[in-house]
Amino acid sequence: MIKRFLLATSLFTSSINIAQAQQTIIDNVTFDDNTILVGMAADYNSDKSYEKYNFFINDVKSINGVKLNLEHGYELDNKVTDANHFMIYAIKNRKVVDQWLVNPRLYNIFNNGIAYSFDADKLENIAKQFPFEYAIELKTFKTEKEYLKAKKAIELDQKVFLLYEPVFDYEGTFEVSIKKDEKFKTPAEAEAYLRELVKPTTKKNVIITYALNEKNLMDPSQMTMIIAGPEDVYKKIKIVGHEKSEWKPEIFEATLVRKK
């Protein structure tokens, strides 16, 4: 009798430990009123079979309510991915704070480079409760000032839940063709020369690099260097004895993901 009682107690305790040990993919994310959970099939994929998993949840109570469908299994050594996959995002104030790549066909899920076993069919339970469709819009801008003006309207659009902002590292590019001679034999020497010419024109970051283009391949008597930075550099730099191209302004692109 005592043995049977101890065995039953042991089995009960083991079942509790297993339940407690079960982990979900969102355990490490703190959800609040500004954080949402979104599941999205890739829009660029011609195979639309995973759109049945799409979901959109924007309140903490509902997110906690679907946790059982987001449990993952053991860690996998075999880290295989599929071209046709499904993404889950935790998004706060229109920026991704965590993400998971799901391979439904391979029964796995990736987060921060670690693969776990995962049954994607459980996502259908979530999608039935919180179905949604989305559209992606690309907007181009000539300057940072133009973008900041447009951003005010974007922030007022309640349907935009994810925003990839343009990167304003530099305003544009131009090329300088340096003739090879005793002074300029290598791209490193050409870069050092241009760096000295650029220095007095700006305090902003400027990138100078050897161009991997057809001109450098076809004409070994010169070295074409690309200079990326503010337009002031192009206007102020003094190039003597070498060929300077036209200024090419950068086109800045923002990606808006909008709930339909």
Phi and psi in degrees as a GROMACS rama.xvg file:
@    title "Ramachandran Plot"
@    xaxis  label "Phi"
@    yaxis  label "Psi"
@TYPE xy
-64.4133  -40.8096  ILE-2
-61.8271  -42.6175  LYS-3
-63.6102  -38.8348  ARG-4
-64.6648  -44.1929  PHE-5
-64.633  -39.5389  LEU-6
-64.4632  -44.6084  LEU-7
-62.9496  -41.5705  ALA-8
-62.8483  -41.2017  THR-9
-63.3678  -44.4489  SER-10
-64.8293  -40.2723  LEU-11
-63.4938  -44.8306  PHE-12
-63.3362  -40.2804  THR-13
-63.0483  -41.0946  SER-14
-65.5732  -35.5926  SER-15
-65.8168  -43.5112  ILE-16
-63.4076  -39.9774  ASN-17
-63.8494  -43.2455  ILE-18
-63.3108  -40.8326  ALA-19
-68.5268  -31.4907  GLN-20
-77.7403  -18.1205  ALA-21
-61.1489  129.892  GLN-22
-115.02  148.527  GLN-23
-109.533  162.573  THR-24
-70.2575  -17.9973  ILE-25
-105.364  14.7731  ILE-26
-59.5429  -30.8174  ASP-27
-93.4991  7.21878  ASN-28
-106.828  132.882  VAL-29
-94.1023  113.724  THR-30
-95.5212  136.528  PHE-31
-137.314  -167.816  ASP-32
-66.1499  -16.4023  ASP-33
-104.271  6.62715  ASN-34
-116.586  132.209  THR-35
-121.502  163.466  ILE-36
-121.781  124.072  LEU-37
-132.137  134.329  VAL-38
-112.294  128.976  GLY-39
-138.742  125.575  MET-40
-76.3633  143.693  ALA-41
-62.0109  129.273  ALA-42
-72.9365  -23.7261  ASP-43
-81.0133  -8.63778  TYR-44
-85.6509  129.323  ASN-45
-69.051  -25.0641  SER-46
-82.6125  109.679  ASP-47
-95.9448  14.8643  LYS-48
-64.0897  -24.0528  SER-49
-90.386  -0.267484  TYR-50
-64.4349  -19.031  GLU-51
-65.9208  -16.0714  LYS-52
-90.9445  -9.40075  TYR-53
-55.6196  132.568  ASN-54
-148.747  158.886  PHE-55
-144.386  116.017  PHE-56
-126.891  123.456  ILE-57
-120.904  23.1512  ASN-58
-140.47  145.575  ASP-59
-61.7492  -42.0995  VAL-60
-59.7361  -44.3027  LYS-61
-68.8029  -36.773  SER-62
-62.4675  -45.1585  ILE-63
-63.0123  -30.3767  ASN-64
-71.7057  -20.0559  GLY-65
-102.833  6.20844  VAL-66
-55.5959  -37.6176  LYS-67
-60.0458  -27.5488  LEU-68
-84.6794  0.141935  ASN-69
-116.536  17.9226  LEU-70
-72.0861  136.9  GLU-71
-110.079  162.282  HIS-72
-94.6002  -145.569  GLY-73
-75.9579  160.096  TYR-74
-71.937  140.923  GLU-75
-106.235  141.441  LEU-76
-81.6698  -33.2705  ASP-77
-84.4676  104.109  ASN-78
-98.5882  75.7902  LYS-79
-102.647  136.449  VAL-80
-118.575  166.144  THR-81
-120.598  141.469  ASP-82
-61.1093  -35.0318  ALA-83
-95.9487  100.23  ASN-84
-128.364  -178.259  HIS-85
-131  140.059  PHE-86
-112.962  141.677  MET-87
-120.971  130.557  ILE-88
-124.097  139.606  TYR-89
-98.8484  121.979  ALA-90
-124.232  127.671  ILE-91
-123.607  125.184  LYS-92
50.5378  44.5029  ASN-93
70.5857  14.7155  ARG-94
-124.526  140.472  LYS-95
-71.8787  126.03  VAL-96
-106.751  -20.557  VAL-97
-160.51  155.786  ASP-98
-151.577  154.888  GLN-99
-137.006  133.476  TRP-100
-102.546  119.759  LEU-101
-106.218  131.005  VAL-102
-110.641  88.969  ASN-103
-57.0649  -39.7945  PRO-104
-67.9229  -29.4542  ARG-105
-98.6789  -2.31368  LEU-106
56.2567  46.0514  TYR-107
-141.587  167.861  ASN-108
-143.64  140.776  ILE-109
-113.792  140.442  PHE-110
-148.309  122.506  ASN-111
53.399  39.8294  ASN-112
81.0263  -1.01518  GLY-113
-105.11  133.363  ILE-114
-102.519  139.089  ALA-115
-129.686  155.727  TYR-116
-71.3122  143.423  SER-117
-160.485  132.77  PHE-118
-98.2959  103.598  ASP-119
-68.8402  -19.4393  ALA-120
-60.7903  -22.9617  ASP-121
-65.5039  -21.1338  LYS-122
-67.2893  -23.6827  LEU-123
-62.4807  -33.3272  GLU-124
-62.2741  -37.5985  ASN-125
-72.1947  -44.0296  ILE-126
-62.2858  -33.384  ALA-127
-66.7281  -32.4437  LYS-128
-83.401  -35.1556  GLN-129
-131.839  59.5515  PHE-130
-70.8015  152.052  PRO-131
-162.861  161.275  PHE-132
-125.977  155.8  GLU-133
-139.489  163.895  TYR-134
-135.06  146.714  ALA-135
-108.994  133.158  ILE-136
-125.02  131.949  GLU-137
-104.844  129.527  LEU-138
-122.001  134.898  LYS-139
-109.011  148.467  THR-140
-138.294  146.361  PHE-141
-86.3234  -30.1921  LYS-142
-139.648  163.622  THR-143
-65.6881  -36.4102  GLU-144
-61.7961  -41.9616  LYS-145
-63.7704  -40.0714  GLU-146
-66.4083  -45.3291  TYR-147
-60.7618  -32.951  LEU-148
-67.9065  -43.3627  LYS-149
-71.1581  -28.6212  ALA-150
-61.3804  -31.5758  LYS-151
-59.9844  -40.9931  LYS-152
-71.706  -36.8936  ALA-153
-61.9465  -41.3196  ILE-154
-66.2535  -23.1903  GLU-155
-85.8385  -13.0741  LEU-156
-81.3415  105.492  ASP-157
-69.1555  -17.2561  GLN-158
-81.2361  -19.4193  LYS-159
-79.4511  114.812  VAL-160
-110.461  -10.6962  PHE-161
-143.225  132.322  LEU-162
-134.647  120.199  LEU-163
-100.452  109.873  TYR-164
-80.2886  154.483  GLU-165
-64.6429  152.816  PRO-166
-102.86  117.189  VAL-167
-100.043  55.2445  PHE-168
-70.4479  -36.2561  ASP-169
-152.122  156.951  TYR-170
-84.7402  -22.6804  GLU-171
174.501  -170.718  GLY-172
-138.765  159.502  THR-173
-150.172  164.465  PHE-174
-115.397  149.405  GLU-175
-128.646  125.041  VAL-176
-95.6514  113.061  SER-177
-97.5076  123.311  ILE-178
-71.0111  134.639  LYS-179
-75.5284  131.464  LYS-180
-155.517  -163.618  ASP-181
-64.1262  -29.1337  GLU-182
-82.2881  -36.882  LYS-183
-119.921  95.2354  PHE-184
-105.272  -25.8042  LYS-185
-130.867  158.615  THR-186
-58.3665  -32.4956  PRO-187
-63.5225  -39.3332  ALA-188
-69.3575  -38.494  GLU-189
-65.4336  -40.5545  ALA-190
-64.6441  -43.3451  GLU-191
-61.9627  -40.1045  ALA-192
-62.5325  -48.4313  TYR-193
-67.0595  -34.5662  LEU-194
-60.6352  -38.9587  ARG-195
-68.1282  -34.5452  GLU-196
-72.7117  -33.2113  LEU-197
-74.3624  -35.921  VAL-198
-48.1654  -47.0232  LYS-199
-75.3547  -8.38529  PRO-200
-89.8261  -20.89  THR-201
-162.517  156.956  THR-202
-103.518  -3.25487  LYS-203
-80.1267  165.372  LYS-204
-68.7526  134.084  ASN-205
-130.53  132.75  VAL-206
-103.632  129.91  ILE-207
-125.42  123.021  ILE-208
-147.199  155.048  THR-209
-71.4978  130.342  TYR-210
-80.4252  128.242  ALA-211
-90.8652  73.4835  LEU-212
-129.208  177.379  ASN-213
-65.2207  -35.8248  GLU-214
-61.176  -43.3984  LYS-215
-67.7336  -31.1673  ASN-216
-74.0071  -37.7789  LEU-217
-89.8733  -22.6474  MET-218
-127.328  87.985  ASP-219
-74.7108  -0.894289  PRO-220
-80.3412  -4.71281  SER-221
-141.289  170.933  GLN-222
-131.48  117.318  MET-223
-89.8059  122.11  THR-224
-110.613  140.33  MET-225
-100.456  131.517  ILE-226
-115.565  121.307  ILE-227
-116.99  127.867  ALA-228
173.159  -156.724  GLY-229
-69.352  151.871  PRO-230
-64.2444  -26.4643  GLU-231
-56.9403  -33.4955  ASP-232
-62.023  -45.2003  VAL-233
-62.1931  -40.1102  TYR-234
-72.5774  -34.8685  LYS-235
-95.6065  -24.4593  LYS-236
-66.0819  139.828  ILE-237
-106.99  105.877  LYS-238
-104.602  116.272  ILE-239
-119.805  127.045  VAL-240
83.5998  2.59139  GLY-241
-134.797  161.151  HIS-242
-91.4768  128.509  GLU-243
-114.696  130.17  LYS-244
-81.3651  -179.464  SER-245
-74.4238  156.72  GLU-246
-74.4503  134.667  TRP-247
-118.405  102.718  LYS-248
-66.9769  143.36  PRO-249
-76.9474  140.898  GLU-250
-99.0358  119.327  ILE-251
-94.5528  133.46  PHE-252
-122.331  132.342  GLU-253
-111.72  141.266  ALA-254
-111.527  120.287  THR-255
-108.183  129.081  LEU-256
-109.949  119.756  VAL-257
-119.646  136.627  ARG-258
-76.3698  130.661  LYS-259
